[in-house]
């Protein structure tokens, strides 16, 4: 995936939907918002970095394959 911003936004939105959708069913409305927000941002950055690394590895692999 070449567009890191798209991956970050989709992961960010997906994390909110997952946490608030499932969190409200399981735990009610007693959520520490700032800690949750910081966790979601950290998770989104981590996912984006992992997608960037995967994309770079695929590019290197493709270059090596074409050299042979």
C-alpha positions as CSV (number, residue, x, y, z in Angstrom):
1,X,0.0,0.0,0.0
2,X,1.7,3.1,-1.2
3,X,-0.5,5.8,0.4
4,X,0.5,5.9,4.1
5,X,-2.0,8.7,4.9
6,X,-4.9,6.5,3.7
7,X,-3.8,3.6,5.9
8,X,-3.5,5.9,8.9
9,X,-6.9,7.4,8.4
10,X,-8.6,4.1,7.9
11,X,-6.9,2.5,10.9
12,X,-7.8,5.6,13.0
13,X,-11.4,5.4,12.0
14,X,-11.6,1.7,12.4
15,X,-10.1,1.8,15.9
16,X,-12.7,4.3,17.0
17,X,-15.5,2.2,15.6
18,X,-14.1,-0.9,17.2
19,X,-13.5,0.6,20.6
20,X,-16.7,2.6,20.9
21,X,-18.9,-0.1,19.2
22,X,-17.7,-3.0,21.3
23,X,-16.6,-0.9,24.3
24,X,-20.1,0.6,24.8
25,X,-21.6,-2.9,24.6
26,X,-19.2,-4.4,27.1
27,X,-18.3,-1.6,29.5
28,X,-21.0,1.0,29.2
29,X,-20.0,4.7,29.0
30,X,-17.2,4.7,31.6
31,X,-14.2,5.3,29.2
32,X,-11.1,7.4,29.9
33,X,-11.2,9.3,26.7
34,X,-7.6,10.8,26.7
35,X,-6.0,7.4,27.3
36,X,-8.1,5.8,24.7
37,X,-7.4,8.5,22.2
38,X,-3.6,8.3,22.7
39,X,-3.8,4.5,22.3
40,X,-5.7,4.8,19.1
41,X,-3.2,7.3,17.7
42,X,-0.3,5.1,18.7
43,X,-1.9,2.1,17.1
44,X,-2.6,4.0,13.9
45,X,1.0,5.1,13.6
46,X,2.3,1.6,14.3
47,X,0.1,0.1,11.7
48,X,1.1,2.8,9.2
49,X,4.8,2.2,9.8
50,X,4.3,-1.6,9.4
51,X,2.5,-1.1,6.1
52,X,5.3,1.2,4.9
53,X,7.9,-1.5,5.8
54,X,5.9,-4.2,4.0
55,X,5.6,-2.0,0.9
56,X,9.3,-1.3,0.8
57,X,10.1,-5.0,1.3
58,X,7.8,-5.9,-1.6
59,X,9.5,-3.2,-3.8
60,X,13.0,-4.6,-3.0
61,X,11.8,-8.1,-3.6
62,X,10.3,-7.1,-6.9
63,X,13.6,-5.4,-8.0
64,X,15.6,-8.5,-7.0
65,X,13.2,-10.8,-8.9
66,X,13.5,-8.7,-12.1
67,X,17.3,-8.7,-11.9
68,X,17.4,-12.5,-12.1
